[in-house]
Amino acid sequence: MSHRVLAVIIGAGMSGIAMGTTLRQAGIEDFLILEKGTDVGGVWHWNRYPGLTCDVPSHLYQYSFAPKPDWKRVFATGPEIQQYHRDVVEQFGLGPRLRTGTTVTSARYTDPGWVVETASGDRYECDFLIAATGVLHHPSIPAIDGLDTFAGPVVHTARWDDTVTTRGQRVALIGTGSTGVQVVSALQPEARQVTQFARTPQWVLWGPTGLRQSAAISKALARMPSVNRRVYGTALWASGILADITTRPSWRRSLVQSLARLHLRSVRDPALRAQLTPGYEPLCKRQVVSGSYYKAVQQPNVDIVSAGIERVTETSIITTDGIEREFDVIILATGFEAHHYMRPMQLTGRDGITLDEAWVKGPRAYRMTAMPGFPNFFTLLGPNSPIGSISLQYTAELTSRYILQFIQRFRAGELTAAEPTEEATREFNEQVREAIGPTIWNTGGCNSWYQNEDGTIDLWPFDRKTLTAMLSTPDDRHFRITRG
Ligand code: NAP
């Protein structure tokens, strides 16, 4: 089947929903959101592992246009956030424009416009193509010798299998990131044994991650929407501290780092504490926040293994020190291929340039959202997005309004196509490279998924004010604009 619309948005995760809502609020109805999953929500749809919680406070982890007064917890659970996304889709009437179960396989610029093809053979023609395909989407499966020979279940946290039983089982958990930490805390009370393979321990900041929001607060915020909006505004303002402490050395950074070191002191056994002590600075990796992890690892049914994994057999994991341990289940909390933006979709821009050719030296964009050679194409949370420092919803909404301005000018007949110049893109990337220098992601002495293959850091090294300034009004001098 063939369809023609003004805009196609790929992905109905957090940022695709922000884009769709922004278009509808501007009175634009002529768009579709194509989503390969069976539901909206992006990471909150794909991730269903035990203990899934957001370690960003609920009143910050929401859209400015849909502040929710009655979060059940101060740090919401995955299912509650997923339900929030469904509710927003319904509240803002995105349902009729949403096509779930629709995998985009290719998109080609045809001058003018784009032709988008799906796995089921459908074809969409559109003037604007917007990739809201997410960052943490493709699970990273470690190349461990013998992993495929293990007789029990092997499950990646981002593709959880609800038929897997962990209660009363001997569970091997690989990984110490935000996910691994949450899974250990969740499984410890019910599993017979949890063994965490922690080749690189992470710093863990304490936070009240299990705290409930009282019904009285929920009621009061629901009765007073202006106060509820102010709570969101205050949370957003306060979150500025994260960009500050990660991007610039200061006493505030040192203070937060001291809090992480202090929290580690709650592990009483010196040998275990030594195993859990990272060899790099706090805040260097994406900071883990948990109020339960250090308690869980001190329970008798939890083991931390620091040695690397040599191989997996039918029943066990053998580490590089020659020790063999038997398990019933292996859980991979091994993270994501974070730089596989938009893949495996085949994206072809002007004059036949492919995404692989444009990104031969790694992901690169103009202000996270546009690329030379790809007219009328935009990304949400594209390369150099502030994944580790600024509210993602704020960023997605801001970028959506930026993209909207091009679409409005197109509708008004002021332009037919726009793409950033190579020069402006180079200049932006040079600014980023320079500003990354003093960030803790660069100076903290760690490896992390923030790094590209060549070691450069794929993050936003500026504050929210700079983000807002860069994505408020498009600067035509930075664009190659076609009219008429
Ligand atoms: P991650 O931070 O990339 O951690 C992956 C872990 O797997 C690391 O500890 C890594 O060790 C380990 N690993 C990989 N291959 C291994 C191997 N062969 N042997 C032993 N260990 C291996 O992944 P994640 O925990 O899924 O978190 C990814 C991101 O998702 C987070 O940083 C965060 O942005 C997001 N997230 C957010 C929340 C939330 O609450 N908001 C929750 C979960 C995740 P090395 O460090 O040694 O490579």
Residues whose N, C-alpha, C, O or C-beta is under 5 A from the ligand:
A	BS01	NAP	T53 C54 D55 V56 L136 P142 I174 G175 T176 G177 S178 T179 G180 F197 R199 T200 R286 I309 A333 T334 G335 F336 W449
